[in-house]
Amino acid sequence: CYHCKLNMQEGDPAVYAERAGYDKLWHPGCFVCCTCGELLVDMIYFWKNGNLYCGRHYCDSERPRCAGCDELIFSNEYTLAEGQNWHLKHFCCFDCDCVLAGVTYLTVNDNPVCKSCYVKNHAAV
């Protein structure tokens, strides 16, 4: 078995994945996404760099995912903030929803806020 490295016994059910090549077989329970462990026997699978992926994690390996909407980001313009990727329109002030991409912001309780909301709602007077 390509995953667990145990020998396949004659008569055992085995999974063959055409995209992985003719030399690889898996036990049905070992045919899983390398990221989340989801069983892929009855699912669409992806093969990349010697690993099996479910659809979600294969796409995550190809494109960044927006922390605001959880969708893939296909645009070449997006922002990386607070250690996550965001569509430009989804990185917003937690208080007023104004877009923060490319502007100075502060964090309050791990939430981004624009300068004017910070002064108005959070700054000590």
Contacts in CASP RR format, 6 or more apart in sequence:
PFRMAT RR
TARGET T0000
AUTHOR 0000-0000-0000
METHOD contacts of the structure
MODEL  1
CYHCKLNMQEGDPAVYAERAGYDKLWHPGCFVCCTCGELLVDMIYFWKNG
NLYCGRHYCDSERPRCAGCDELIFSNEYTLAEGQNWHLKHFCCFDCDCVL
AGVTYLTVNDNPVCKSCYVKNHAAV
1 7 0 8 1.000
1 8 0 8 1.000
1 14 0 8 1.000
1 25 0 8 1.000
1 26 0 8 1.000
1 27 0 8 1.000
1 30 0 8 1.000
2 20 0 8 1.000
2 24 0 8 1.000
2 25 0 8 1.000
2 26 0 8 1.000
2 30 0 8 1.000
3 26 0 8 1.000
3 27 0 8 1.000
3 30 0 8 1.000
3 31 0 8 1.000
3 32 0 8 1.000
4 27 0 8 1.000
4 30 0 8 1.000
6 27 0 8 1.000
8 14 0 8 1.000
8 25 0 8 1.000
8 27 0 8 1.000
12 27 0 8 1.000
13 27 0 8 1.000
13 28 0 8 1.000
14 25 0 8 1.000
14 26 0 8 1.000
14 27 0 8 1.000
14 28 0 8 1.000
15 25 0 8 1.000
15 26 0 8 1.000
15 27 0 8 1.000
15 28 0 8 1.000
15 30 0 8 1.000
15 31 0 8 1.000
15 41 0 8 1.000
16 22 0 8 1.000
16 24 0 8 1.000
16 25 0 8 1.000
17 24 0 8 1.000
17 26 0 8 1.000
17 31 0 8 1.000
17 45 0 8 1.000
17 47 0 8 1.000
17 52 0 8 1.000
19 45 0 8 1.000
19 46 0 8 1.000
19 47 0 8 1.000
20 47 0 8 1.000
20 50 0 8 1.000
20 52 0 8 1.000
28 39 0 8 1.000
28 41 0 8 1.000
29 39 0 8 1.000
29 41 0 8 1.000
31 39 0 8 1.000
31 40 0 8 1.000
31 41 0 8 1.000
31 45 0 8 1.000
31 52 0 8 1.000
32 38 0 8 1.000
32 39 0 8 1.000
32 40 0 8 1.000
32 52 0 8 1.000
33 40 0 8 1.000
33 45 0 8 1.000
33 52 0 8 1.000
33 53 0 8 1.000
33 54 0 8 1.000
33 55 0 8 1.000
33 57 0 8 1.000
34 51 0 8 1.000
34 52 0 8 1.000
34 53 0 8 1.000
34 57 0 8 1.000
35 53 0 8 1.000
35 54 0 8 1.000
35 57 0 8 1.000
35 60 0 8 1.000
36 54 0 8 1.000
36 56 0 8 1.000
36 57 0 8 1.000
37 54 0 8 1.000
38 54 0 8 1.000
40 52 0 8 1.000
40 54 0 8 1.000
43 54 0 8 1.000
43 55 0 8 1.000
44 55 0 8 1.000
45 52 0 8 1.000
45 53 0 8 1.000
45 54 0 8 1.000
45 55 0 8 1.000
46 52 0 8 1.000
46 53 0 8 1.000
46 54 0 8 1.000
46 55 0 8 1.000
46 58 0 8 1.000
47 53 0 8 1.000
48 58 0 8 1.000
48 61 0 8 1.000
53 61 0 8 1.000
59 65 0 8 1.000
59 72 0 8 1.000
60 72 0 8 1.000
63 72 0 8 1.000
63 73 0 8 1.000
63 74 0 8 1.000
64 72 0 8 1.000
64 73 0 8 1.000
64 78 0 8 1.000
64 85 0 8 1.000
65 71 0 8 1.000
65 72 0 8 1.000
65 73 0 8 1.000
65 85 0 8 1.000
66 72 0 8 1.000
66 73 0 8 1.000
66 78 0 8 1.000
66 85 0 8 1.000
66 86 0 8 1.000
66 87 0 8 1.000
66 90 0 8 1.000
67 82 0 8 1.000
67 84 0 8 1.000
67 85 0 8 1.000
67 86 0 8 1.000
67 90 0 8 1.000
68 86 0 8 1.000
68 87 0 8 1.000
68 90 0 8 1.000
68 91 0 8 1.000
69 87 0 8 1.000
69 90 0 8 1.000
71 87 0 8 1.000
73 85 0 8 1.000
73 86 0 8 1.000
73 87 0 8 1.000
75 87 0 8 1.000
75 88 0 8 1.000
77 88 0 8 1.000
78 85 0 8 1.000
78 86 0 8 1.000
78 87 0 8 1.000
78 88 0 8 1.000
79 85 0 8 1.000
79 86 0 8 1.000
79 88 0 8 1.000
79 91 0 8 1.000
79 101 0 8 1.000
79 102 0 8 1.000
80 86 0 8 1.000
81 91 0 8 1.000
81 100 0 8 1.000
81 101 0 8 1.000
81 112 0 8 1.000
82 107 0 8 1.000
82 110 0 8 1.000
82 112 0 8 1.000
86 101 0 8 1.000
88 99 0 8 1.000
88 101 0 8 1.000
89 99 0 8 1.000
89 101 0 8 1.000
91 99 0 8 1.000
91 100 0 8 1.000
91 101 0 8 1.000
91 112 0 8 1.000
92 98 0 8 1.000
92 99 0 8 1.000
92 100 0 8 1.000
92 112 0 8 1.000
93 100 0 8 1.000
93 105 0 8 1.000
93 112 0 8 1.000
93 113 0 8 1.000
93 114 0 8 1.000
93 117 0 8 1.000
94 108 0 8 1.000
94 111 0 8 1.000
94 112 0 8 1.000
94 113 0 8 1.000
94 117 0 8 1.000
95 113 0 8 1.000
95 114 0 8 1.000
95 117 0 8 1.000
95 121 0 8 1.000
96 114 0 8 1.000
96 116 0 8 1.000
96 117 0 8 1.000
98 114 0 8 1.000
100 112 0 8 1.000
100 114 0 8 1.000
103 114 0 8 1.000
104 115 0 8 1.000
105 112 0 8 1.000
105 113 0 8 1.000
105 114 0 8 1.000
105 115 0 8 1.000
105 118 0 8 1.000
106 112 0 8 1.000
106 113 0 8 1.000
106 115 0 8 1.000
106 118 0 8 1.000
106 122 0 8 1.000
107 113 0 8 1.000
108 118 0 8 1.000
108 122 0 8 1.000
113 121 0 8 1.000
113 122 0 8 1.000
END
